[in-house]
Amino acid sequence: MASTPEHQVEFGFLDEHIGFQIHLSRRAIWHSIRSRHRLDGGKLPSGYRTALTVIGLNPGIAPKRLAASLYLDPQATASILDRLEQDGFAIRQRSSTDKRRVELYLSDKGQAELDWIKARSDEQEAHLSRNLSTEERALLVEMLIRLRVGLEAPQD
């Protein structure tokens, strides 16, 4: 096994575990993002900006579909949507074709926030992938998608 820098600990068999490496990578990503950009306006619920983005890219999406696409439970989704509405970014409205159905849209303020998120996201992606070639980055994204799709497939 390769030697580890002094500030790291030995993880033994976990070094070879996909789930563990994804977990550590996710935490390292958030640590890097938070240290580079202190979030303004206080702590936002996990998934807040992602939900705003998905609503903006899928106008009229139902809350249930939003939750499923982001692997969020209904309570977390409700909390995020409440905060997005409170902040003036999202609008919940009844469907014009099925009054039982709720649809989600961005307000003009929400669209402006989405534009800001997109610009910031591009900066973060450049920072996160700075040690990867374009091909390596594309392969990593492809492999993570394949991993997720495989987990969603029915088990034999």
Protein Blocks (a to p, Z undefined) as FASTA:
>chain_A
ZZddfkbccekjmlmpmklmmmmmmmmmmmmmmmmmccehiaadehklmmmmmmmmmghi
afklmmmmnopafklmmmmmmmmmmnopaccdddfklmkbccddddfklmmmmmmmmmmm
mmmmmmmmmmpcfklmmmmmmmmmmmmmmmmpccZZ
